[in-house]
Amino acid sequence: MWSPDEISSLCYNHFNKLPKRGKPEAGREWTLLAAVILLTDSSEQKTGDILNDSHAEVIARRGCVRYLTEQLYRAVSGQSSDVFCPGSEEGKWAVKPGVSFLFFTSQTPCGDASIFPMTGSQAQPCEPVNAIQSEESERRGLKRHAECDLEETRQGPRMKTSDNHSSHRKSGNTNEHEVITENKESNPLNEVLRCHLPDLHRTGAKCVPDSPADPLQPGLLYHSVGVLRLKPGRGERTLSLSCSDKLARWGVLGFQGALLYHFLQAPLYFRAVVVGKCPYSHQAMQRALKTRCSDVRDLPSGFSAHDPEILQSGLEFPHNHTHTESKHTHTQGRISPCGAAISWCAVSQQPLDVTANGYKQGVTKKALGTSQARSLISKVELFHSFLKLVAATEDSRLPESLRGKDLKTYWDYKQAAGAYQQAWTQLRLQAFPLWPRSPRELLLFS
């Protein structure tokens, strides 16, 4: 049996063995690590380790899809596959007995899973907050703090507090409390309220358009919870949702995507989600990854609101923001996220893929827009791998959903996965009605 620390150690050790290219500069750059791990009864583990600046979870899943595509290719070609065996339906494949998948991330996913009360830190020097309070109860608690501490302020403070506030995911947004009153003059009561107000870990992921915005009120009322959010960081903010939202989606539709679903007996779900040592709330993880989708009904056969085990490791990733800050010197300039993404997966050819700004690292401007500049886990490269899988399958052994159809584009193949699309529709309508749904946007959310 594995433990969260064993999974963390496995991922960290594998990252350490990777070449230096693309890794963060010690003391100046920080990054996150995510991985998909194949687990067998014999304890032989194959990992898909990913290093990315703020969206490692998504790249980890893409690396896993690349690995699964090769494993299916081996299966349909009559070769030995470590993952798949023939299913009960013609053209369908099932996961071998004893094989399961774990998901690891060194930090809680951006978005909803990263919103929870601070405890035991300088940012919150008061009694720890165990759960997000209602607005009414918070106001009562705030009043009690003010009444008991105002007298202390008049007599003179008995302890020092810090004005520094820490962010769970560093995204450039300020975490300082807003001024409680509009009176700009010194106010002892205002100072007491500011110092003693319980606060949330903040996320840079913004609420999706057309949804209620974050209240941005002091303390626990800064964020709304349980809502869809756009990813923080680089790229088109309106076309990419947070890692919390995507993990929740994979928990219903499976992480294999619409294309590979054509060949599978059932969706693939993560048996467990393991988080490295970091600011963490089990309640927030449950809410973000499971509770939001627990009431989805009328799903096609095989689909369900999956219930992965959620665990935390006691081991910390040595390249996270905290460690980088501790090793940073003033001569190195400001601390920043690493600009490269390292993807590794257990495939037979070119397992390592290092990218920067969406292209292979080191590519020349002349090569931009060509196949030489593409990441091996880009949508087009994964689609090409899928087409090779289809071509390697005898017509008589193709899945029913692919027989006798004139399918040419990526979108054609996605739409042909009928049961997957039905499940996706139910999930959107019942749990995520504000999830983008135009053809262009859905194409991005494979």
C-alpha positions as CSV (number, residue, x, y, z in Angstrom):
1,M,0.0,0.0,0.0
2,W,1.2,3.5,-0.8
3,S,1.2,6.6,1.3
4,P,0.9,10.3,0.4
5,D,4.6,10.8,1.3
6,E,5.7,7.9,-0.9
7,I,3.8,9.4,-3.8
8,S,5.3,12.9,-3.2
9,S,8.8,11.4,-2.8
10,L,8.4,9.4,-6.0
11,C,7.4,12.6,-8.0
12,Y,10.1,14.8,-6.5
13,N,12.9,12.2,-7.0
14,H,11.8,11.7,-10.6
15,F,11.9,15.5,-11.2
16,N,15.4,15.7,-9.8
17,K,16.6,13.1,-12.3
18,L,15.3,15.1,-15.3
19,P,17.8,17.2,-17.3
20,K,18.5,20.8,-16.1
21,R,16.9,22.3,-19.1
22,G,13.8,24.2,-18.2
23,K,14.2,23.9,-14.4
24,P,13.8,27.0,-12.3
25,E,16.8,29.0,-11.2
26,A,17.4,28.4,-7.4
27,G,16.6,31.4,-5.3
28,R,14.9,33.4,-8.1
29,E,12.3,31.3,-9.9
30,W,9.6,29.0,-8.4
31,T,7.2,26.5,-9.9
32,L,4.7,23.8,-9.3
33,L,4.8,20.1,-9.9
34,A,2.0,17.8,-10.9
35,A,1.9,14.1,-12.0
36,V,-0.3,11.3,-13.1
37,I,0.9,8.0,-11.7
38,L,-0.1,4.5,-12.9
39,L,-0.4,2.1,-10.0
40,T,-0.4,-1.7,-10.3
41,D,-0.7,-4.4,-7.7
42,S,2.9,-5.3,-8.2
43,S,3.8,-1.7,-7.1
44,E,5.6,-1.0,-10.4
45,Q,4.8,2.6,-11.0
46,K,5.1,4.6,-14.2
47,T,4.9,8.4,-13.8
48,G,4.0,11.3,-15.9
49,D,5.8,14.1,-14.1
50,I,5.1,17.7,-15.0
51,L,6.8,20.9,-14.0
52,N,4.9,24.1,-14.9
53,D,4.6,27.6,-13.5
54,S,1.0,27.8,-12.5
55,H,-1.0,25.2,-14.4
56,A,1.0,22.0,-13.9
57,E,-2.2,19.9,-13.3
58,V,-3.4,20.4,-16.9
59,I,-0.1,19.6,-18.4
60,A,0.2,16.5,-16.2
61,R,-3.2,15.2,-17.5
62,R,-2.1,15.9,-21.2
63,G,1.1,13.9,-20.6
64,C,-1.1,11.1,-19.3
65,V,-3.3,11.2,-22.4
66,R,-0.2,11.0,-24.5
67,Y,0.8,7.9,-22.6
68,L,-2.6,6.3,-22.8
69,T,-2.8,6.9,-26.5
70,E,0.4,4.9,-27.0
71,Q,-0.8,2.1,-24.7
72,L,-4.0,1.8,-26.8
73,Y,-1.9,1.8,-30.0
74,R,0.1,-1.1,-28.6
75,A,-3.1,-2.9,-27.7
76,V,-4.9,-2.6,-31.1
77,S,-1.6,-3.5,-32.8
78,G,-1.4,-6.8,-31.0
79,Q,1.5,-5.7,-28.8
80,S,1.6,-5.9,-25.0
81,S,0.0,-3.0,-23.1
82,D,0.7,-2.2,-19.5
83,V,-2.7,-0.7,-19.0
84,F,-5.4,-2.2,-21.3
85,C,-7.0,-5.5,-22.0
86,P,-10.0,-6.3,-24.4
87,G,-13.4,-5.1,-23.1
88,S,-16.7,-6.9,-23.4
89,E,-17.8,-4.7,-26.4
90,E,-16.3,-5.0,-29.8
91,G,-13.6,-2.4,-30.3
92,K,-13.6,-1.4,-26.7
93,W,-10.8,-1.7,-24.2
94,A,-10.8,-1.9,-20.4
95,V,-8.2,-1.2,-17.8
96,K,-6.4,-4.3,-16.6
97,P,-7.3,-5.7,-13.2
98,G,-5.1,-4.1,-10.5
99,V,-4.3,-1.0,-12.5
100,S,-5.4,2.4,-11.2
101,F,-4.4,6.1,-11.5
102,L,-3.3,8.6,-8.9
103,F,-3.1,12.4,-9.4
104,F,-0.4,14.3,-7.5
105,T,0.0,18.1,-7.3
106,S,2.6,19.9,-5.1
107,Q,0.1,22.7,-4.4
108,T,-3.6,22.9,-4.1
109,P,-5.2,23.6,-7.5
110,C,-5.8,27.2,-8.4
111,G,-9.3,28.4,-8.1
112,D,-11.9,27.1,-5.6
113,A,-9.7,24.6,-3.9
114,S,-7.3,27.4,-2.9
115,I,-9.9,29.5,-1.1
116,F,-10.0,28.7,2.6
117,P,-9.4,30.5,6.0
118,M,-5.8,31.2,7.0
119,T,-4.8,29.6,10.3
120,G,-1.8,30.0,12.6
121,S,0.1,32.5,10.5
122,Q,1.2,36.1,10.8
123,A,-1.5,37.1,8.4
124,Q,-4.0,35.9,11.0
125,P,-2.6,36.3,14.5
126,C,-6.0,35.5,16.1
127,E,-7.6,32.2,17.1
128,P,-7.5,29.8,14.1
129,V,-10.7,29.6,12.0
130,N,-11.8,26.1,11.3
131,A,-14.5,26.7,8.7
132,I,-15.8,29.5,6.5
133,Q,-18.4,31.3,8.6
134,S,-21.6,32.8,7.4
135,E,-21.8,36.6,7.0
136,E,-24.0,36.9,10.0
137,S,-21.7,34.9,12.3
138,E,-18.6,36.6,11.0
139,R,-20.1,40.0,11.9
140,R,-21.0,38.8,15.4
141,G,-17.4,37.5,15.8
142,L,-16.0,40.8,14.5
143,K,-18.0,42.7,17.0
144,R,-16.8,40.5,19.8
145,H,-13.2,41.0,18.7
146,A,-13.7,44.8,18.6
147,E,-15.4,45.0,22.0
148,C,-12.8,43.0,23.8
149,D,-9.7,44.4,22.0
150,L,-10.6,48.1,22.0
151,E,-10.0,48.3,25.7
152,E,-6.6,46.6,25.2
153,T,-5.8,49.2,22.5
154,R,-6.6,52.1,24.9
155,Q,-4.4,50.5,27.5
156,G,-1.6,49.8,25.1
157,P,-1.0,46.8,22.9
158,R,0.4,43.7,24.5
159,M,1.6,42.0,21.3
160,K,3.0,42.9,18.0
161,T,1.2,42.0,14.8
162,S,2.4,42.0,11.2
163,D,1.0,43.9,8.3
164,N,2.3,41.3,5.9
165,H,-0.2,39.0,4.2
166,S,0.7,35.8,2.3
167,S,-0.9,34.5,-0.8
168,H,-1.5,30.8,-1.4
169,R,-0.9,31.0,-5.1
170,K,1.3,34.0,-6.0
171,S,-0.5,35.7,-8.8
172,G,0.3,39.4,-8.4
173,N,-2.9,40.3,-6.6
174,T,-2.6,42.2,-3.3
175,N,-3.7,40.4,-0.1
176,E,-3.8,43.4,2.2
177,H,-7.1,44.0,3.9
178,E,-9.3,46.8,2.6
179,V,-9.8,49.8,4.9
180,I,-12.7,49.1,7.2
181,T,-14.0,52.7,7.2
182,E,-13.6,55.6,4.9
183,N,-12.1,57.8,7.6
184,K,-8.4,58.1,6.6
185,E,-7.4,59.4,10.0
186,S,-5.9,57.1,12.6
187,N,-8.6,55.1,14.2
188,P,-7.8,52.6,17.1
189,L,-11.0,50.6,16.5
190,N,-10.2,50.4,12.8
191,E,-6.6,49.1,13.6
192,V,-8.0,46.4,16.0
193,L,-10.5,45.2,13.4
194,R,-7.8,45.1,10.7
195,C,-5.3,43.1,12.8
196,H,-7.8,40.6,14.2
197,L,-10.0,40.0,11.2
198,P,-9.8,36.3,10.0
199,D,-8.7,36.2,6.4
200,L,-8.8,33.8,3.5
201,H,-6.1,32.5,1.3
202,R,-6.5,34.4,-1.9
203,T,-6.6,33.0,-5.5
204,G,-5.8,35.1,-8.6
205,A,-8.4,33.1,-10.5
206,K,-11.3,35.5,-11.3
207,C,-15.0,34.5,-11.5
208,V,-16.2,33.7,-15.0
209,P,-18.0,36.5,-16.9
210,D,-21.7,36.9,-16.3
211,S,-21.4,35.3,-12.8
212,P,-21.6,37.2,-9.5
213,A,-18.3,38.8,-8.8
214,D,-16.2,38.2,-5.7
215,P,-17.5,40.5,-2.9
216,L,-13.9,41.7,-2.2
217,Q,-14.9,42.5,1.4
218,P,-12.4,42.2,4.3
219,G,-11.5,38.9,5.7
220,L,-13.6,35.8,5.0
221,L,-15.9,37.7,2.7
222,Y,-13.3,38.5,0.1
223,H,-14.1,35.5,-2.2
224,S,-17.2,33.6,-3.2
225,V,-16.8,29.8,-3.0
226,G,-18.0,27.0,-5.2
227,V,-18.0,29.1,-8.4
228,L,-16.3,28.7,-11.8
229,R,-13.1,30.7,-12.2
230,L,-10.8,31.8,-15.0
231,K,-7.2,30.8,-14.6
232,P,-4.7,33.3,-13.3
233,G,-1.5,34.0,-15.2
234,R,-0.6,34.2,-18.8
235,G,-2.7,33.5,-21.9
236,E,-6.3,34.4,-22.8
237,R,-8.0,34.6,-19.5
238,T,-11.5,34.2,-21.0
239,L,-10.7,30.8,-22.6
240,S,-9.3,28.8,-19.8
241,L,-10.8,27.8,-16.5
242,S,-9.0,27.1,-13.2
243,C,-7.4,23.8,-12.4
244,S,-10.0,23.2,-9.6
245,D,-12.8,23.4,-12.2
246,K,-11.0,21.1,-14.6
247,L,-10.3,18.5,-11.9
248,A,-14.0,18.6,-10.9
249,R,-14.9,18.0,-14.6
250,W,-12.5,15.1,-14.9
251,G,-14.2,13.6,-11.8
252,V,-17.4,13.2,-13.8
253,L,-16.4,12.8,-17.4
254,G,-13.1,11.0,-16.8
255,F,-9.6,12.3,-17.5
256,Q,-9.2,10.5,-20.8
257,G,-11.1,13.1,-22.9
258,A,-13.6,12.7,-25.6
259,L,-11.3,11.1,-28.3
260,L,-9.9,8.2,-26.3
261,Y,-13.4,7.5,-24.9
262,H,-14.2,6.1,-28.3
263,F,-12.0,3.1,-27.5
264,L,-12.8,2.7,-23.8
265,Q,-15.3,0.5,-22.0
266,A,-15.7,3.1,-19.3
267,P,-14.3,6.6,-18.4
268,L,-11.0,6.7,-16.5
269,Y,-11.1,8.2,-13.0
270,F,-8.4,9.1,-10.5
271,R,-8.4,6.7,-7.5
272,A,-6.9,9.4,-5.3
273,V,-5.7,13.0,-5.5
274,V,-2.6,13.7,-3.4
275,V,-1.4,17.2,-2.5
276,G,2.1,18.1,-1.3
277,K,2.8,20.0,1.9
278,C,1.4,23.5,1.5
279,P,-1.4,25.7,2.9
280,Y,-4.3,23.2,2.7
281,S,-7.9,22.7,3.6
282,H,-9.5,19.3,3.2
283,Q,-12.9,21.0,3.2
284,A,-12.0,23.3,0.3
285,M,-10.6,20.4,-1.7
286,Q,-13.8,18.3,-1.1
287,R,-16.0,21.3,-2.1
288,A,-14.0,22.2,-5.2
289,L,-13.4,18.7,-6.6
290,K,-16.4,16.6,-5.4
291,T,-19.3,18.4,-3.7
292,R,-20.0,20.8,-6.6
293,C,-20.7,17.8,-8.9
294,S,-22.2,15.3,-6.4
295,D,-25.8,16.0,-7.4
296,V,-25.4,15.6,-11.2
297,R,-28.0,13.1,-12.4
298,D,-29.1,11.3,-15.6
299,L,-25.6,10.6,-16.7
300,P,-25.0,7.9,-19.4
301,S,-24.1,4.4,-18.3
302,G,-20.6,4.2,-17.0
303,F,-20.3,7.9,-16.0
304,S,-20.7,9.0,-12.4
305,A,-19.8,11.8,-10.0
306,H,-16.6,10.0,-8.9
307,D,-15.4,10.2,-5.3
308,P,-11.6,10.1,-5.3
309,E,-9.8,9.9,-2.0
310,I,-8.2,13.2,-1.1
311,L,-4.9,13.1,0.8
312,Q,-2.1,15.4,1.8
313,S,1.6,14.6,2.0
314,G,4.0,15.9,4.6
315,L,6.7,16.5,2.0
316,E,7.2,19.9,0.4
317,F,8.4,20.5,-3.2
318,P,11.8,22.2,-3.0
319,H,11.1,24.5,-5.9
320,N,7.9,26.0,-4.6
321,H,7.5,29.7,-3.8
322,T,8.3,29.3,-0.1
323,H,11.6,27.5,-0.6
324,T,12.6,30.0,-3.4
325,E,12.0,32.9,-1.1
326,S,14.1,31.4,1.7
327,K,17.1,31.0,-0.7
328,H,16.6,34.2,-2.6
329,T,19.3,36.9,-2.4
330,H,18.9,40.6,-3.4
331,T,21.4,40.3,-6.2
332,Q,19.1,37.9,-8.1
333,G,16.4,40.4,-8.8
334,R,12.7,39.8,-8.0
335,I,11.3,36.4,-7.5
336,S,9.2,35.1,-10.4
337,P,7.5,31.9,-11.7
338,C,9.7,29.7,-13.9
339,G,9.1,30.5,-17.6
340,A,9.5,26.9,-18.8
341,A,7.3,23.9,-18.6
342,I,8.8,20.4,-18.3
343,S,6.6,17.4,-19.3
344,W,7.7,13.8,-19.0
345,C,5.7,10.7,-19.6
346,A,6.5,7.0,-20.0
347,V,6.3,6.7,-23.8
348,S,8.8,4.9,-26.0
349,Q,9.8,8.0,-28.1
350,Q,10.8,11.5,-26.9
351,P,9.4,11.2,-23.3
352,L,10.7,14.7,-22.4
353,D,9.1,17.8,-23.7
354,V,10.3,21.3,-22.6
355,T,8.3,24.3,-23.7
356,A,8.2,28.1,-23.1
357,N,5.4,30.4,-24.0
358,G,3.5,27.5,-25.6
359,Y,6.3,26.5,-27.9
360,K,9.3,24.2,-27.6
361,Q,12.0,25.9,-25.6
362,G,14.7,27.4,-27.8
363,V,12.7,27.4,-31.0
364,T,13.6,30.2,-33.5
365,K,11.1,32.8,-34.7
366,K,11.4,31.3,-38.2
367,A,10.1,28.0,-37.0
368,L,7.0,29.4,-35.2
369,G,3.9,28.0,-36.7
370,T,5.6,24.8,-37.9
371,S,5.6,21.3,-36.5
372,Q,9.2,21.8,-35.2
373,A,7.8,24.4,-32.8
374,R,5.0,22.3,-31.4
375,S,4.9,20.8,-28.0
376,L,4.4,17.1,-28.0
377,I,1.4,17.5,-25.7
378,S,-0.3,20.2,-27.8
379,K,-3.8,19.5,-29.0
380,V,-2.7,19.0,-32.6
381,E,0.0,16.5,-31.7
382,L,-2.3,14.6,-29.4
383,F,-4.9,14.5,-32.2
384,H,-2.3,13.2,-34.7
385,S,-1.4,10.5,-32.3
386,F,-5.1,9.6,-32.0
387,L,-5.5,9.4,-35.8
388,K,-2.6,7.0,-35.9
389,L,-4.4,4.9,-33.3
390,V,-7.5,4.9,-35.5
391,A,-5.5,4.0,-38.6
392,A,-3.8,1.1,-36.8
393,T,-7.2,-0.5,-35.9
394,E,-8.8,-2.9,-38.4
395,D,-12.2,-1.6,-39.7
396,S,-14.0,-4.6,-38.3
397,R,-12.6,-3.9,-34.8
398,L,-13.3,-0.2,-34.7
399,P,-15.6,1.0,-32.0
400,E,-19.2,1.4,-33.1
401,S,-19.0,5.2,-32.7
402,L,-16.3,5.4,-35.4
403,R,-17.6,2.9,-38.0
404,G,-18.9,4.1,-41.3
405,K,-18.6,7.8,-40.5
406,D,-16.8,10.5,-42.5
407,L,-14.9,12.1,-39.6
408,K,-12.1,14.4,-40.5
409,T,-11.5,17.2,-38.0
410,Y,-10.8,17.1,-34.3
411,W,-14.3,18.6,-33.7
412,D,-15.9,15.8,-35.8
413,Y,-14.3,13.1,-33.6
414,K,-15.2,14.9,-30.4
415,Q,-18.8,15.2,-31.4
416,A,-19.0,11.6,-32.5
417,A,-18.3,10.5,-28.9
418,G,-22.1,10.6,-28.2
419,A,-22.2,9.3,-24.6
420,Y,-19.3,11.5,-23.6
421,Q,-21.1,14.6,-25.0
422,Q,-24.3,13.6,-23.3
423,A,-22.5,13.4,-19.9
424,W,-20.8,16.7,-20.6
425,T,-24.2,18.3,-21.3
426,Q,-25.7,17.0,-18.0
427,L,-22.6,18.3,-16.1
428,R,-22.8,21.7,-17.6
429,L,-26.6,22.1,-17.1
430,Q,-26.7,20.8,-13.5
431,A,-23.3,21.9,-12.0
432,F,-21.6,24.4,-14.3
433,P,-24.2,26.3,-16.2
434,L,-21.7,29.2,-16.8
435,W,-19.0,27.0,-18.3
436,P,-18.2,28.4,-21.8
437,R,-20.1,26.4,-24.4
438,S,-19.4,27.9,-27.8
439,P,-17.7,25.5,-30.3
440,R,-14.4,27.4,-30.1
441,E,-14.4,27.4,-26.4
442,L,-15.4,23.8,-26.0
443,L,-12.6,22.9,-28.4
444,L,-10.2,24.3,-25.9
445,F,-11.6,22.4,-23.0
446,S,-10.8,18.9,-24.0
